[in-house]
Amino acid sequence: MKTTSKTAGIKDIAKGLGISIGTVDRVLHERTGVSLKTKARVQQMAEQLGYKPNLAAQALKLNRRIEIAVVLPKQISHFFDPLRSGIRAAAAATVGLHIKVTFYEYPRLGQGDAELLEARLKEGYDGIIFTPGNPRKLDPIIHRLAQQGVAMLCVASDAPSSERIGLVSAHAYTSGALAAELLAHKLYRKAHVATITGELTTLDHAEKLRGFAATLAMLAPHLTLLPAIESHERPKEAYRQTLALLQGDTKPQGLYISTANSIPVLQALEEQGLLGKIQVVTTDLFQELVPLIETGKILATLYQRPFTQGKVAFESLITYLLEDKKTSPMIRLAPHIIFRSNLPLFTNRLDDLVDLGRS
């Protein structure tokens, strides 16, 4: 028996198995008095029916407001603004839950995040959604917050050795691997390939580079990978370093920009008359990239789905806080490859996200 219903409840499970509602309730709430065989049948049917616990009812048991802090960088806004919009949309969609969400901003990854997180120690939040810039620097603060009972959820990048409860992000290694495969298909002869990234202390950037380098070596040994350029998410730094790369003795024929901080890089390419001549793969999607993809000046962009990341992160954190049995959410979303051919599918959605971000 299968159903696609998203509102299946305890009664549906009991009816499907021909057992009492009380038995199903005992299994789902991990109470005793049920055989292992029946327990397995209930769990299987619950999964088959798409059963989800009534979070609103569980929230009433807490008899208090749930307070969430969101600590994210202001830059790069092309990525973090839609991520915040996803969190706001998920929060607005909660029904029957008394949730307060407070947003905090710091300049950029690795600059001001430690101070903002440390300031939350005195405020008694139930959970915090954050993007770790330098995990080693943040680990002690995450530990102190976790010791206070704060559920720390990483979004967009991870702090794997910390006491965070889980992660929601795009699959960074796969993003890098996809970029390498795209360039391998376009560059047939011996050539140099360059990468411009954020800061390699950020796990997301390090994993993209690892995936890119490994896949390039496997699929295109005729391509030589130049040392990675860390722009530190600073537009002026990205522009300066790109100019130095393009004016150097070893000029790349392929370029992977693994951060949404691509505008200054593309500006330098255009000024040197190389935009459209060098094969370029960018990251994420925003209005300035659209005409460049449409005209073929950018080969493709790898969309990390920031709105979805924010939405799923909020939903995962709330579910974690309200579940009787705590399970760590580890969700890595598949990145989307956007070419000229499928660009209209995403630009329509892009307009929606811009409007939502303004509301």
C-alpha positions as CSV (number, residue, x, y, z in Angstrom):
1,M,0.0,0.0,0.0
2,K,1.5,3.3,-1.1
3,T,0.4,6.9,-0.9
4,T,1.9,10.3,-1.7
5,S,-0.1,12.1,1.1
6,K,1.9,14.5,3.1
7,T,-0.6,14.6,5.9
8,A,-0.6,10.9,6.9
9,G,-1.2,10.6,10.6
10,I,-1.3,7.9,13.3
11,K,-4.8,6.9,12.3
12,D,-3.6,6.2,8.8
13,I,-0.8,4.0,10.0
14,A,-3.1,2.1,12.3
15,K,-5.6,1.5,9.6
16,G,-3.0,0.4,7.1
17,L,-1.7,-2.2,9.5
18,G,-5.0,-3.2,11.1
19,I,-3.7,-2.4,14.6
20,S,-4.8,0.0,17.4
21,I,-4.0,3.7,17.4
22,G,-2.5,3.3,20.9
23,T,0.0,0.7,19.6
24,V,1.1,3.0,16.8
25,D,1.4,5.9,19.3
26,R,3.6,3.8,21.6
27,V,6.0,3.0,18.8
28,L,6.3,6.5,17.4
29,H,6.9,7.9,20.9
30,E,9.3,5.1,21.8
31,R,7.3,3.7,24.7
32,T,7.5,0.1,25.9
33,G,4.9,-2.7,25.5
34,V,5.2,-3.3,21.7
35,S,7.0,-6.3,20.1
36,L,10.0,-5.7,17.9
37,K,8.1,-7.2,14.9
38,T,5.2,-4.8,15.4
39,K,7.6,-1.9,16.0
40,A,9.3,-2.6,12.7
41,R,6.0,-2.8,10.8
42,V,4.9,0.5,12.2
43,Q,8.1,2.2,11.4
44,Q,8.0,0.8,7.8
45,M,4.5,1.9,7.3
46,A,5.2,5.4,8.8
47,E,8.0,5.9,6.3
48,Q,5.9,4.5,3.4
49,L,3.1,6.9,4.1
50,G,5.4,9.9,4.6
51,Y,4.3,10.4,8.2
52,K,5.6,13.5,9.9
53,P,5.0,14.3,13.6
54,N,2.7,17.2,14.4
55,L,5.3,19.8,15.3
56,A,2.7,22.3,16.5
57,A,1.3,19.8,19.0
58,Q,4.8,19.1,20.2
59,A,5.5,22.8,20.6
60,L,2.5,23.1,22.8
61,K,4.1,20.6,25.2
62,L,7.1,22.9,25.6
63,N,4.8,25.7,26.7
64,R,7.2,28.4,25.6
65,R,8.4,30.4,22.7
66,I,11.2,28.9,20.5
67,E,13.9,31.5,19.9
68,I,16.2,31.1,16.9
69,A,19.2,33.3,16.0
70,V,20.5,33.5,12.4
71,V,24.1,34.6,12.2
72,L,25.2,35.1,8.6
73,P,27.6,37.4,6.7
74,K,26.4,40.4,4.7
75,Q,28.8,39.6,1.9
76,I,28.5,38.0,-0.6
77,S,25.0,39.2,-0.8
78,H,24.3,37.4,-4.1
79,F,24.3,34.2,-2.0
80,F,23.4,35.1,1.6
81,D,20.4,37.4,0.8
82,P,18.4,34.5,-0.9
83,L,19.6,32.2,1.9
84,R,18.1,34.6,4.5
85,S,14.9,34.8,2.3
86,G,14.6,31.0,2.5
87,I,14.8,31.1,6.3
88,R,12.2,33.9,6.4
89,A,9.9,32.0,4.1
90,A,10.1,28.8,6.2
91,A,9.5,30.8,9.4
92,A,6.4,32.5,7.9
93,A,5.1,29.1,6.9
94,T,5.0,27.7,10.4
95,V,1.5,27.3,11.7
96,G,0.7,26.8,15.4
97,L,4.3,27.4,16.5
98,H,5.4,30.4,18.6
99,I,8.8,31.1,17.0
100,K,10.9,34.2,17.2
101,V,13.7,34.5,14.6
102,T,16.4,37.2,15.0
103,F,18.9,37.9,12.3
104,Y,22.5,39.1,12.9
105,E,24.9,40.2,10.2
106,Y,28.7,40.6,10.1
107,P,30.8,41.9,7.2
108,R,32.1,38.7,5.6
109,L,33.1,35.1,6.4
110,G,35.8,35.0,9.0
111,Q,35.4,38.7,9.9
112,G,33.1,39.4,12.9
113,D,31.4,36.0,13.1
114,A,33.2,34.9,16.3
115,E,32.2,38.1,18.1
116,L,28.6,37.8,17.1
117,L,28.3,34.2,18.1
118,E,30.0,34.8,21.4
119,A,27.6,37.6,22.2
120,R,24.7,35.1,21.9
121,L,26.0,33.2,24.9
122,K,24.0,35.4,27.3
123,E,20.8,35.4,25.4
124,G,19.4,31.9,25.8
125,Y,18.6,31.0,22.2
126,D,17.2,27.5,21.5
127,G,19.0,27.2,18.3
128,I,21.4,29.1,16.0
129,I,21.8,28.8,12.2
130,F,25.3,30.0,11.1
131,T,27.9,29.7,8.4
132,P,31.4,28.9,9.8
133,G,34.1,30.8,8.0
134,N,37.1,29.4,9.9
135,P,35.9,26.3,11.8
136,R,38.9,26.0,14.1
137,K,38.5,29.6,15.3
138,L,34.8,29.0,16.0
139,D,35.0,25.5,17.6
140,P,35.5,26.8,21.2
141,I,32.6,29.2,20.9
142,I,30.4,26.5,19.4
143,H,31.4,24.2,22.3
144,R,30.3,26.8,24.9
145,L,27.0,27.4,23.2
146,A,26.3,23.7,22.9
147,Q,27.1,23.3,26.6
148,Q,24.3,25.7,27.3
149,G,21.9,23.6,25.3
150,V,21.9,25.7,22.1
151,A,21.4,23.6,19.0
152,M,24.0,24.8,16.5
153,L,23.2,24.1,12.8
154,C,25.7,24.9,10.0
155,V,24.4,26.1,6.7
156,A,26.4,26.6,3.5
157,S,29.6,25.3,5.0
158,D,30.6,22.9,7.8
159,A,32.5,22.8,11.1
160,P,32.7,19.0,11.2
161,S,34.9,18.7,14.3
162,S,32.6,21.0,16.4
163,E,29.5,20.1,18.5
164,R,27.2,21.4,15.8
165,I,24.0,19.3,15.5
166,G,24.1,19.0,11.7
167,L,24.6,20.7,8.3
168,V,22.6,21.9,5.3
169,S,24.6,22.8,2.3
170,A,25.2,22.2,-1.4
171,H,27.6,19.3,-2.1
172,A,30.8,21.3,-2.4
173,Y,33.0,18.5,-3.7
174,T,30.5,17.7,-6.4
175,S,30.3,21.4,-7.4
176,G,34.1,21.4,-8.0
177,A,33.9,18.1,-9.8
178,L,31.2,19.4,-12.1
179,A,33.2,22.5,-12.9
180,A,36.3,20.4,-13.8
181,E,34.2,18.1,-16.1
182,L,32.7,21.0,-17.9
183,L,36.1,22.5,-18.6
184,A,37.5,19.1,-19.6
185,H,34.8,18.9,-22.3
186,K,35.7,22.3,-23.7
187,L,39.5,22.3,-23.5
188,Y,40.9,19.5,-25.7
189,R,44.5,20.6,-26.0
190,K,47.2,21.3,-23.4
191,A,46.3,24.4,-21.5
192,H,46.3,26.0,-18.0
193,V,43.3,26.2,-15.8
194,A,42.9,28.6,-12.8
195,T,40.6,28.7,-9.8
196,I,39.5,31.8,-7.9
197,T,38.0,30.9,-4.5
198,G,37.2,32.5,-1.2
199,E,39.3,31.5,1.7
200,L,40.5,27.9,1.9
201,T,40.0,27.8,5.7
202,T,36.3,27.7,4.9
203,L,35.5,24.1,4.3
204,D,33.1,24.8,1.4
205,H,35.8,26.4,-0.6
206,A,38.4,23.8,0.3
207,E,36.0,21.0,-0.7
208,K,35.2,22.6,-4.1
209,L,38.9,22.9,-4.8
210,R,39.5,19.3,-3.8
211,G,36.7,18.1,-6.1
212,F,37.9,20.3,-8.9
213,A,41.6,19.2,-8.7
214,A,40.8,15.5,-8.4
215,T,38.4,15.4,-11.3
216,L,40.6,17.5,-13.5
217,A,43.5,15.2,-12.9
218,M,41.4,12.1,-13.7
219,L,39.4,13.4,-16.8
220,A,41.8,15.9,-18.3
221,P,45.5,15.2,-17.5
222,H,46.4,17.4,-20.4
223,L,45.2,20.4,-18.4
224,T,47.5,22.0,-15.8
225,L,45.9,23.5,-12.7
226,L,47.6,26.7,-11.5
227,P,47.8,27.5,-7.7
228,A,44.5,28.5,-6.3
229,I,43.8,32.2,-5.9
230,E,42.2,33.2,-2.6
231,S,40.1,36.4,-2.9
232,H,39.0,36.3,0.7
233,E,35.6,37.3,-0.5
234,R,36.9,40.9,-1.0
235,P,35.8,42.3,-4.4
236,K,38.8,44.6,-4.8
237,E,41.2,41.7,-3.9
238,A,39.5,39.4,-6.4
239,Y,39.8,42.1,-9.1
240,R,43.4,42.8,-8.4
241,Q,44.5,39.2,-8.3
242,T,42.6,38.4,-11.5
243,L,44.4,41.2,-13.3
244,A,47.7,39.9,-12.0
245,L,46.8,36.4,-13.3
246,L,45.7,37.6,-16.7
247,Q,48.8,39.8,-17.2
248,G,51.2,37.1,-16.0
249,D,53.4,34.9,-18.1
250,T,51.1,31.8,-17.7
251,K,47.6,32.7,-18.9
252,P,44.8,30.3,-18.2
253,Q,42.4,29.1,-21.0
254,G,39.9,27.9,-18.4
255,L,38.7,29.5,-15.2
256,Y,36.6,28.2,-12.3
257,I,35.2,30.9,-9.9
258,S,34.1,28.8,-6.9
259,T,32.5,31.7,-5.0
260,A,29.6,34.0,-5.8
261,N,32.1,36.8,-5.7
262,S,32.5,36.6,-9.5
263,I,31.6,40.2,-10.7
264,P,35.1,41.7,-10.1
265,V,36.7,38.7,-11.8
266,L,34.4,39.0,-14.8
267,Q,35.1,42.8,-14.9
268,A,38.9,42.1,-15.1
269,L,38.3,39.6,-17.9
270,E,36.2,42.1,-19.8
271,E,38.8,44.9,-19.4
272,Q,41.5,42.6,-20.8
273,G,39.3,41.6,-23.8
274,L,39.2,38.0,-22.6
275,L,35.6,37.6,-21.6
276,G,34.1,35.0,-24.0
277,K,37.6,33.8,-25.0
278,I,38.5,32.1,-21.8
279,Q,36.1,29.3,-20.8
280,V,34.5,30.4,-17.5
281,V,32.4,28.4,-15.0
282,T,30.9,30.6,-12.2
283,T,29.0,29.9,-9.0
284,D,25.3,30.7,-8.2
285,L,23.0,33.0,-10.2
286,F,22.1,36.6,-10.0
287,Q,20.9,39.3,-12.4
288,E,24.4,40.4,-13.6
289,L,25.2,36.9,-14.8
290,V,22.1,36.4,-16.9
291,P,23.2,38.3,-20.0
292,L,26.7,36.8,-19.9
293,I,25.2,33.2,-19.9
294,E,22.7,34.2,-22.6
295,T,25.5,35.4,-24.9
296,G,27.9,32.5,-24.2
297,K,30.5,34.6,-22.4
298,I,30.1,32.3,-19.4
299,L,30.0,28.5,-20.1
300,A,27.9,27.6,-17.2
301,T,27.2,28.5,-13.6
302,L,26.8,26.1,-10.6
303,Y,23.7,27.1,-8.7
304,Q,24.0,26.2,-4.9
305,R,20.3,26.8,-4.3
306,P,20.8,29.3,-1.4
307,F,17.0,29.9,-0.9
308,T,16.4,26.1,-0.5
309,Q,19.4,25.9,1.8
310,G,17.9,28.5,4.1
311,K,14.5,27.0,4.0
312,V,15.7,23.4,4.7
313,A,18.0,24.7,7.4
314,F,15.2,26.4,9.3
315,E,12.9,23.4,8.9
316,S,15.6,21.0,10.0
317,L,16.4,23.0,13.1
318,I,12.8,23.3,14.2
319,T,12.2,19.6,13.7
320,Y,15.4,18.8,15.7
321,L,14.2,21.0,18.6
322,L,10.7,19.5,18.7
323,E,11.6,15.8,18.1
324,D,11.6,13.5,21.1
325,K,14.4,11.5,19.5
326,K,17.2,13.8,18.3
327,T,18.6,12.9,14.9
328,S,21.3,15.0,13.4
329,P,20.3,16.5,10.0
330,M,23.1,16.1,7.5
331,I,21.7,17.4,4.2
332,R,23.8,18.1,1.1
333,L,21.8,19.4,-1.8
334,A,22.8,18.6,-5.4
335,P,24.0,21.7,-7.2
336,H,22.2,22.6,-10.4
337,I,24.2,23.2,-13.6
338,I,22.8,26.3,-15.5
339,F,23.5,26.7,-19.2
340,R,22.1,29.1,-21.7
341,S,19.6,26.4,-22.7
342,N,17.9,26.0,-19.3
343,L,18.6,29.5,-18.0
344,P,14.9,30.7,-18.4
345,L,13.8,28.0,-15.9
346,F,16.0,29.6,-13.3
347,T,15.6,33.3,-14.1
348,N,11.8,33.1,-13.5
349,R,12.6,31.7,-10.0
350,L,15.3,34.3,-9.6
351,D,12.7,37.1,-10.0
352,D,10.5,35.5,-7.3
353,L,13.4,35.4,-4.9
354,V,14.2,39.0,-5.5
355,D,10.6,40.0,-4.7
356,L,10.6,37.8,-1.6
357,G,13.8,39.3,-0.4
358,R,12.3,42.8,-0.6
359,S,9.1,41.9,1.2
